[in-house]
Amino acid sequence: MSLKLPPLPPLVEPAELEPLLSDPAVLVVDLCQPHTWERLHIPGAVHVKPFELVLGIPPAAGKLPSVARLNALFSRIGYHPDLHIVAYDDEGGGWAGRFLWTLDVIGHRQHSLLNGGLHSWLKEGHPIASEVPSIIPTSVSVTIQDEPIAEIDTILATLADPTVKIWDARSSEEYLGLRAGSMRNGHIPGAVNLDWVDVMDPARNLRLLPLAVIRDKLRSLGINDDDSIITHCQSHHRSGLTYMVAKLLGHRAKGYHGSWGEWGNNPDVPIESVA
């Protein structure tokens, strides 16, 4: 396959995507809940169920699936490395971001997040469909790239590094240890907290806030423009969005796929908590 890729930015607006829905170089991937997908979706979009992106084994249920499962997933949706992939969901970007992180993990860099996802698409009058598209499976053999992935050892090795910041995308109650979610509750020492919902703009159909506004929020928390960022939540679902935001802001970014499900259930790693 040899395709001419369209000049899509990493954060794409509905009006930019609509004219390209019939472009064979563009693959639109829907990460909405299945009942939403069955009722309506962007015409031609292929559906990925959120559970297909995670290992699903507690306590770190959000870890990356096996290579065999990833091969099966990408084969099913007709993946090819020459495609430009646009992802969206119906919740503000968590699962879409998680999917795009997964693309980074397999070394696929030509991708975009639909700003506002299904919310902006529907509320601004763009076309919808209910038909299931015909997909020709492809032969896929992925190779895992380590650069986008943070593990426990990655974090432990950087706790004393002032140029690496940990962005905890959970709620403030989870961050402070006031809401139980694991055997131990609190946060990774030195992590800063900016809830994933606080980068969204409800007044603009769940688009991201202007990147300059998000940058100022992060600066106020001590994240400098040239810092590297490791981001996580409970299962690297919500932090799929904050991973993408970090990249959009030009940071070197990693997603901690074990997230608090792993860290909070490991008695041998340090935590901070007010509870």
Salt bridges, closest charged atoms under 4 A:
GLU13 OE1 - ARG207 NE 2.76
GLU18 OE1 - HIS126 ND1 2.54
ASP30 OD1 - HIS47 ND1 3.08
GLU52 OE1 - ARG76 NH2 2.99
ASP82 OD2 - HIS80 ND1 3.85
GLU91 OE2 - HIS237 NE2 2.73
ASP104 OD1 - ARG109 NH1 3.38
ASP104 OD1 - HIS111 NE2 2.77
ASP104 OD2 - LYS247 NZ 2.68
GLU124 OE2 - ARG207 NH1 2.60
GLU147 OE2 - LYS254 NZ 3.71
GLU151 OE1 - LYS63 NZ 3.84
GLU151 OE2 - HIS257 NE2 3.05
ASP168 OD2 - ARG170 NH2 2.76
ASP168 OD2 - HIS232 NE2 3.61
GLU173 OE1 - ARG179 NH2 3.95
GLU174 OE1 - ARG179 NH1 3.93
GLU174 OE1 - ARG238 NH1 2.84
ASP216 OD1 - ARG219 NH1 3.33
ASP225 OD2 - ARG219 NH2 2.55
ASP227 OD2 - LYS165 NZ 2.61
GLU262 OE2 - LYS63 NZ 2.98
GLU272 OE1 - HIS187 NE2 3.02
